[in-house]
Amino acid sequence: MLVLLLVSVILVCCCQVLVAVEAPRIEMNDGNKIPIIALGTYGSAQDVQRMRQTVTWAVEAGYRHIDTASIYKNEEQIGQGIKDVVNKGLVKRENLFITTKLWNDRHDREQVVPALKESLANLDLDYVDLYLIHSPNATYEDGTPANVDYLETWRGMEEAKALGLTKSIGVSNFNVEQVNRLFANSKVKPAVNQIEVHPSLTQEPLVSHNQKLGVVVMAYSPFGFLVNRDNIADAPPPKVDDPTLLKMASKYGKTTGQIVLRYLIDRGTIPIPKSTNKNRLQQNIDILDFELTPEEIHTINKFNMNRGVFN
Ligand SMILES: NC(=O)c1ccc[n+]([C@@H]2O[C@H](COP(=O)([O-])OP(=O)(O)OC[C@H]3O[C@@H](n4cnc5c(N)ncnc54)[C@H](OP(=O)(O)O)[C@@H]3O)[C@@H](O)[C@H]2O)c1
C-alpha cells in the first residue's frame, strides 16, 4: 500500500514537471541562443517584493528568460529567485537566460562596465546573458538630457562583452536610423533591439528592418491595450473582448491574450509578458502548441494605430 502511494506521488510529480514545456530558443547574430518568450518584470513596489517567488513560478511554468533592468530596482529579488531555482535543482544557471539594461545616466563609455558590475552584484551572478542600452537618450541623474553619443556607450558595451560580464549585447528603443548608424560604426553588432510591439503598435517597418539586419526584436508591453493601462484614458482597440480576436481564440481554444502573444512569436519577435500572478504566468507561456496562419497575422496587423503604451 505504502509502495503504491509512493509510486503515485512520484507519478504526479513527474507529470507536473512534464506539463511545463520549456520555451524553445532561436540563434542570434553572435551565435548565442535566446528563448522565444521572456518574463517581463517591470512593476510596482509590491511587484518588486513578489519577484523572488515569481521567478520560481515562472521557471516551473517553463520560462527560461527573465527581463529586468537596473531602473526596475528588482535585480536583487530576481537574483534571490534565481538562487532558489538553481539550489532546488529546478534548472541550471547555464539554462537560464538573464537580460538586464544600462540606465540612461550611465552612458559614458567608462561608466558601462561599472554599471554592469553593479547589476551583477545585485543579481549575485558572474555574468548576464544579454545586456541592453535601455534607451539611446543619455541623461544626467536628475533626468535632464546629457550630451553622450550612444556610439560611445556602445564601446563600453563591447568592453563588457569582451570581459565576459555579458554573453551578448544589444539595444532598446532604437529607431531605424539609430540602428543603421550603430551598425555602420561598431565592431560587435547589436544582437537584439527591444522595442514596444503589439496590435495597436505593430511597428512593421522597424521590426522587418531589424530582422533583415539579423537583429532579434524583443516585444515589450506585448498585451498593448488588452490589459488595463491606468495612465491612458482613451485606449485604442483591440481590447480583451475584441470580436476578431475572440473568434481566433475560440478556434484555437485560447484566450485573446494568448492569441496576441502567439501573434508576436509568429512575427518572429520575442514577447515579454509581465505577470506576478501564478495562473496568469502559466497562461502566458501556454502558447507553444499552436500557430496562427499568415492571414490571421495580417488581420491582427490591421489593428495598428501607431498608438503605444509608452511611445
Ligand atoms: N525596454 C523598455 O523600455 C521597456 C519598456 C516597458 C516594458 N519593458 C519590459 O516589457 C515587460 C512587459 O511590458 P509591460 O509590463 O508594460 O506590459 P504587459 O506585459 O503587456 O502587461 C502587463 C500587465 O498585464 C497584466 N497581465 C499579465 N498577464 C495577464 C493575463 N494573462 N490576463 C490579464 N492580465 C494580465 C499584468 O498584471 P499581473 O502582474 O497582475 O498579472 C500587468 O498589469 C516589462 O515588464 C519589462 O520587462 C521594457
The ligand as an SDF file (V2000), in Angstrom:
LIG
                    3D

 48 52  0  0  0  0  0  0  0  0999 V2000
   12.8540   48.3560  -22.8190 N   0  0  0  0  0  0  0  0  0  0  0  0
   11.9050   49.1520  -22.3780 C   0  0  0  0  0  0  0  0  0  0  0  0
   11.9950   50.3870  -22.4780 O   0  0  0  0  0  0  0  0  0  0  0  0
   10.6790   48.5470  -21.7370 C   0  0  0  0  0  0  0  0  0  0  0  0
    9.5390   49.3420  -21.5090 C   0  0  0  0  0  0  0  0  0  0  0  0
    8.4190   48.7310  -20.9450 C   0  0  0  0  0  0  0  0  0  0  0  0
    8.4330   47.3810  -20.6210 C   0  0  0  0  0  0  0  0  0  0  0  0
    9.5700   46.6290  -20.8200 N   0  0  0  0  0  0  0  0  0  0  0  0
    9.6060   45.1770  -20.4560 C   0  0  0  0  0  0  0  0  0  0  0  0
    8.4810   44.5210  -21.0190 O   0  0  0  0  0  0  0  0  0  0  0  0
    7.6990   43.9190  -19.9790 C   0  0  0  0  0  0  0  0  0  0  0  0
    6.2330   43.8800  -20.3460 C   0  0  0  0  0  0  0  0  0  0  0  0
    5.7060   45.1510  -20.5500 O   0  0  0  0  0  0  0  0  0  0  0  0
    4.5690   45.7560  -19.6070 P   0  0  0  0  0  0  0  0  0  0  0  0
    4.8250   45.3320  -18.2220 O   0  0  0  0  0  0  0  0  0  0  0  0
    4.4970   47.1880  -19.9250 O   0  0  0  0  0  0  0  0  0  0  0  0
    3.2000   45.1690  -20.1730 O   0  0  0  0  0  0  0  0  0  0  0  0
    2.4690   43.7740  -20.4250 P   0  0  0  0  0  0  0  0  0  0  0  0
    3.2940   42.6010  -20.1220 O   0  0  0  0  0  0  0  0  0  0  0  0
    1.9020   43.9310  -21.8020 O   0  0  0  0  0  0  0  0  0  0  0  0
    1.2490   43.8690  -19.3840 O   0  0  0  0  0  0  0  0  0  0  0  0
    1.4240   43.6760  -18.0280 C   0  0  0  0  0  0  0  0  0  0  0  0
    0.0630   43.8440  -17.3400 C   0  0  0  0  0  0  0  0  0  0  0  0
   -0.8270   42.8380  -17.7940 O   0  0  0  0  0  0  0  0  0  0  0  0
   -1.3140   42.0650  -16.6790 C   0  0  0  0  0  0  0  0  0  0  0  0
   -1.4230   40.6790  -17.1710 N   0  0  0  0  0  0  0  0  0  0  0  0
   -0.3980   39.8330  -17.4180 C   0  0  0  0  0  0  0  0  0  0  0  0
   -0.8620   38.6580  -17.8920 N   0  0  0  0  0  0  0  0  0  0  0  0
   -2.2020   38.7730  -17.9490 C   0  0  0  0  0  0  0  0  0  0  0  0
   -3.2430   37.8880  -18.3610 C   0  0  0  0  0  0  0  0  0  0  0  0
   -2.9770   36.6460  -18.8030 N   0  0  0  0  0  0  0  0  0  0  0  0
   -4.5260   38.3190  -18.2640 N   0  0  0  0  0  0  0  0  0  0  0  0
   -4.7980   39.5730  -17.8130 C   0  0  0  0  0  0  0  0  0  0  0  0
   -3.8680   40.4580  -17.4140 N   0  0  0  0  0  0  0  0  0  0  0  0
   -2.5690   40.0650  -17.4910 C   0  0  0  0  0  0  0  0  0  0  0  0
   -0.2860   42.2590  -15.5890 C   0  0  0  0  0  0  0  0  0  0  0  0
   -0.8480   42.1350  -14.3020 O   0  0  0  0  0  0  0  0  0  0  0  0
   -0.4230   40.9740  -13.2580 P   0  0  0  0  0  0  0  0  0  0  0  0
    1.0470   41.1100  -12.9510 O   0  0  0  0  0  0  0  0  0  0  0  0
   -1.2840   41.2550  -12.0790 O   0  0  0  0  0  0  0  0  0  0  0  0
   -0.7530   39.6570  -13.9090 O   0  0  0  0  0  0  0  0  0  0  0  0
    0.1620   43.6970  -15.8440 C   0  0  0  0  0  0  0  0  0  0  0  0
   -0.7700   44.6060  -15.2920 O   0  0  0  0  0  0  0  0  0  0  0  0
    8.0480   44.7580  -18.7410 C   0  0  0  0  0  0  0  0  0  0  0  0
    7.6650   44.1090  -17.5340 O   0  0  0  0  0  0  0  0  0  0  0  0
    9.5330   44.9330  -18.9420 C   0  0  0  0  0  0  0  0  0  0  0  0
   10.2180   43.7440  -18.5730 O   0  0  0  0  0  0  0  0  0  0  0  0
   10.6700   47.1960  -21.3960 C   0  0  0  0  0  0  0  0  0  0  0  0
  1  2  1  0
  2  3  2  0
  2  4  1  0
  4  5  1  0
  4 48  2  0
  5  6  2  0
  6  7  1  0
  7  8  2  0
  8  9  1  0
  8 48  1  0
  9 10  1  0
  9 46  1  0
 10 11  1  0
 11 12  1  0
 11 44  1  0
 12 13  1  0
 13 14  1  0
 14 15  2  0
 14 16  1  0
 14 17  1  0
 17 18  1  0
 18 19  2  0
 18 20  1  0
 18 21  1  0
 21 22  1  0
 22 23  1  0
 23 24  1  0
 23 42  1  0
 24 25  1  0
 25 26  1  0
 25 36  1  0
 26 27  1  0
 26 35  1  0
 27 28  2  0
 28 29  1  0
 29 30  1  0
 29 35  2  0
 30 31  1  0
 30 32  2  0
 32 33  1  0
 33 34  2  0
 34 35  1  0
 36 37  1  0
 36 42  1  0
 37 38  1  0
 38 39  2  0
 38 40  1  0
 38 41  1  0
 42 43  1  0
 44 45  1  0
 44 46  1  0
 46 47  1  0
M  CHG  2   8   1  16  -1
M  END
$$$$
